[in-house]
Amino acid sequence: MVELDLRLDGDGALKREFESALAVIHLTGPIIVTTLDGGMDTGRASVGLSFALPSGECVFAETSLRLFLLAAKMMAAKFPEQAADI
């Protein structure tokens, strides 16, 4: 299971990763987000994120639904004016 590393101050938050990467590919979508019933070893739901790279390869990352929802709550708390109309 992929650990969810939430960085609420995004400006410069990926500098270290970008500097050490062989290449940075900026994708604008589509990013597929899906729920996976029983995706966790405990039987709880997980969330999958998938996107296709220009090379034709596909990246799939998975985390728990609980962590994904916690991240959404934290982002909504940081930007309440944008979360209010959801």
Secondary structure, 3 states (H helix, E strand, C coil): CCCCCCCCCCCCCCHHHHHHCCCCCCCCCCCEEEEECCCCCCCCCEEEEEEECCCCCEEEEEEEHHHHHHHHHHHHHHCHHHHCCC
